[in-house]
C-alpha cells in the first residue's frame, strides 16, 4: 500500500479494495515490522505517522510538513507525561531507600522536565517507542507460536509483557509491565489466594499464561498509549461511535478485535480453535461497541475449504492473507457451503447475577460475562475467573 492510497481512504471509505488494504496495514502496524514491508525508510515513517494520526483524530491525511496533527501530538504528550508521573509516584512509594532508587527517580524527573519544556516527537516517542515495540512484538509472536491449543482468549488494552524489556529510562518511554491489576488478575484467576505470593516469586506472567493455554493480544494498535480520560474528548468513546473511525462499516474496536484474532489464528500451532473462553479487559469505553455488535450473536470465523488440509491445518500458512478470514454473525449473509468454521466465540453472553452471588458476594458484576473490567475500570481476577468458568 502506498501513502497516496492511504490518504485517499479519507474520501473513499466505502471502497472495498481500500478497506482491505487499510485493514492489512493496521494489522502490519500492530503485528509486523513495517521497516521490512516498506524498504523506503522515509515512506515507512510517513505511513506510521499517518496511522497514528488516524488513531488519535480519525484521519490518515498528514499536514503538508508531514508531521502529526496537533490532536495526535497533544494526546501523545498527555499519555506520556501521565506515565512519567505514575512511574515517579510508584518509585516514591518504595520504602527501601537507596542511592540507586534516588538516582532513578531523579533521572525520570529530568526526562519529564526536558519533555515538557521541549517535546520532540522523534526523540520522546517515535524512535525510542518503535525500537522497544519491535522487541516486544518479536517476544509476543514467539509466545503465540508456542501455544499448542487455545483454551482461553484474553484481550487487554495493556498486555502483560515482561518488565525485563521495558527499558524505561534508557529508551525514554514506559511500556506495560507484568505488574499491577493486569498481572494480578491472571494470578488470581489461575491460582488460589494462598499461593499467589509464591507463584509471583517463582513464575512470570507469561509462563502462567502458557501453562494454561491462554492466547492474548493488545486491542490497541501497536500498543500505543492512550491519553488521560477527558469526558469532553473521550477518545475511546469516539472509537466506538464516531463514523470517522469506522472501517468497512465497523467501529474501530471491532476491527482491532478481528485483526488480533487473525494474528492468533495465523500463528498458534493448531489454528482450528473451537469454542474457547474469552475475556476482554479493555476499558468499557473501548469495548462497548464490541459487545453491542455481537449481542446475541456468537462470532464465527470461517475460511475457504481449499485452505484447510485433511490434517486440519492451513495450507501455505505463511502466505495466508488476513482477508481470507471471514467474520460471520447470524445476521451476516455468508454461506457455509464453501467454508470451514474454525472459530466460534460467544462474546456477549450475559451474566447471571444470582449465580455469581453464590460464590462471591459484593463484587460488581458487568452485564457481559466476557467483560472483566471492574467498577475501578481495571481488570479483576474474580471477573476473569467468571469469564473463564474457573470457579
Residue pairs with C-beta under 8 A, 6 or more apart in sequence:
1 21
1 22
1 24
1 25
1 47
2 43
3 43
3 46
3 47
3 50
5 18
5 21
6 21
6 22
6 25
6 47
6 50
6 60
7 50
7 60
7 61
7 62
8 18
9 15
9 18
9 19
9 22
9 60
10 59
10 60
10 61
12 18
13 19
13 246
13 247
16 248
19 247
19 248
20 323
22 247
23 247
23 248
23 255
23 259
23 322
23 323
24 321
24 322
24 323
25 47
25 51
26 51
26 221
26 247
26 255
26 256
26 259
27 259
27 262
27 263
27 322
28 34
28 37
29 48
29 51
29 221
29 222
30 218
30 221
30 222
30 223
30 256
30 259
30 260
30 263
31 137
31 141
31 259
31 263
32 137
33 134
33 137
34 44
34 47
34 48
35 41
35 44
37 44
38 44
38 47
45 126
46 62
46 66
48 126
48 130
49 62
49 66
49 67
49 68
49 126
50 60
50 61
50 62
51 60
51 221
51 222
52 68
52 72
52 76
52 224
53 59
53 60
53 61
53 62
53 68
53 69
53 72
54 60
54 245
55 72
55 221
55 224
56 69
56 71
56 72
56 75
56 76
56 235
57 69
57 71
57 72
57 244
58 238
58 242
58 244
58 245
59 69
59 244
62 68
62 69
63 69
67 121
68 76
68 121
73 119
73 121
74 227
75 226
75 227
75 235
76 121
76 125
76 225
76 227
77 115
77 119
78 227
78 228
79 225
79 226
79 227
79 228
80 115
80 124
80 125
80 173
80 225
81 112
81 115
81 116
82 227
82 228
83 173
83 174
83 225
84 108
84 111
84 112
84 115
84 174
85 112
87 108
87 168
87 174
88 105
88 108
88 109
88 112
91 101
91 104
91 105
91 108
92 105
94 101
104 169
107 169
108 168
108 169
111 169
111 172
115 124
115 172
123 172
124 172
124 173
125 173
128 171
128 172
128 173
129 171
129 173
131 171
132 165
132 166
132 167
132 171
132 173
132 175
133 175
133 222
133 223
135 165
136 161
136 165
136 175
136 223
139 161
139 162
139 165
140 159
140 161
140 217
141 267
143 206
143 209
143 210
144 215
144 217
144 263
144 264
144 267
144 268
145 267
145 268
145 269
146 210
146 269
147 210
147 213
147 214
147 215
147 268
147 269
148 213
148 268
148 269
148 270
149 213
149 270
149 273
150 213
150 214
150 215
150 264
150 268
150 270
150 273
150 276
151 212
151 213
151 214
151 276
151 277
152 212
152 213
152 214
152 215
152 276
152 277
152 278
152 279
152 388
153 214
153 215
153 216
153 261
153 264
153 276
153 277
153 278
153 279
153 345
154 186
154 209
154 214
154 215
154 216
154 278
154 279
154 281
154 384
155 216
155 217
155 218
155 219
155 257
155 260
155 278
155 279
155 280
155 281
155 282
156 182
156 216
156 218
156 219
156 281
156 282
156 379
157 218
157 219
157 220
157 226
157 281
157 282
157 283
157 286
158 176
158 182
158 218
158 223
159 176
159 182
159 216
159 217
159 218
159 223
160 176
160 177
160 178
160 182
160 183
160 186
160 205
160 206
160 209
160 216
161 175
161 176
161 177
161 178
162 177
162 178
162 204
162 205
162 206
163 177
163 178
163 179
165 175
166 174
166 175
166 177
168 174
175 223
176 182
176 223
177 183
178 204
178 205
178 206
180 378
181 378
181 379
181 380
182 281
182 378
182 379
183 205
184 196
184 381
185 281
185 372
185 379
185 380
185 381
185 383
185 384
186 205
186 208
186 209
186 214
186 381
186 384
187 196
187 199
187 200
187 205
187 208
187 381
188 196
188 381
188 382
188 384
188 385
189 381
189 384
189 385
189 388
189 390
190 208
190 211
190 212
190 390
191 199
191 208
199 208
209 216
215 264
215 268
215 276
217 260
217 263
217 264
218 260
219 253
219 256
219 257
219 260
219 280
219 282
219 286
219 287
220 226
220 256
220 282
220 286
221 256
226 235
226 236
227 235
229 236
229 285
234 285
236 283
236 285
236 286
237 285
238 244
238 245
239 245
239 251
239 252
239 253
239 286
239 289
240 251
240 252
240 253
240 285
240 286
240 288
240 289
241 251
241 289
245 251
245 252
246 252
247 255
248 255
250 258
250 293
251 289
251 290
251 293
253 282
253 286
253 287
253 289
253 290
254 289
254 290
254 293
257 290
258 325
258 327
259 322
261 299
261 301
261 325
261 343
262 322
262 325
264 273
265 271
265 273
265 301
265 325
265 342
265 343
266 314
266 317
266 320
266 322
270 312
270 313
271 313
271 314
271 317
271 342
272 308
272 312
272 313
272 342
272 343
273 342
273 343
274 341
274 342
274 343
274 344
275 344
275 345
276 343
276 345
277 387
277 388
277 389
278 345
278 346
278 347
278 370
278 387
279 370
279 372
279 383
279 384
279 387
279 388
280 287
280 290
280 347
280 370
280 371
280 372
280 373
281 372
281 373
281 379
281 384
282 373
283 373
283 377
284 366
284 371
284 373
284 377
287 371
287 373
290 347
291 347
291 348
291 367
291 368
291 370
291 371
292 348
293 329
294 329
294 347
294 348
295 348
296 330
296 348
297 329
297 330
297 331
297 348
298 329
298 330
298 344
298 345
298 346
298 347
299 327
299 328
299 329
299 343
299 344
299 345
299 347
300 327
300 328
300 329
300 341
300 343
300 344
301 325
301 326
301 327
301 328
301 341
301 342
301 343
301 344
302 325
302 326
302 328
302 334
302 336
302 339
302 340
302 341
302 342
303 314
303 324
303 325
303 326
303 339
303 340
303 342
304 324
304 338
304 339
304 340
305 338
305 339
305 340
306 315
307 314
307 315
307 320
307 324
307 340
308 314
308 315
308 340
308 342
309 315
314 320
326 334
326 339
328 334
346 370
347 368
347 370
348 368
348 370
349 368
349 369
349 370
350 367
350 368
350 369
351 365
351 366
351 367
351 368
351 369
351 386
353 365
356 363
356 365
356 386
359 391
360 382
360 391
363 374
363 380
363 382
363 383
364 374
364 375
365 383
365 386
366 372
366 373
366 383
369 386
369 387
370 387
371 383
371 387
372 379
372 380
372 383
372 384
372 386
372 387
373 379
373 380
373 383
374 380
374 383
384 390
385 391
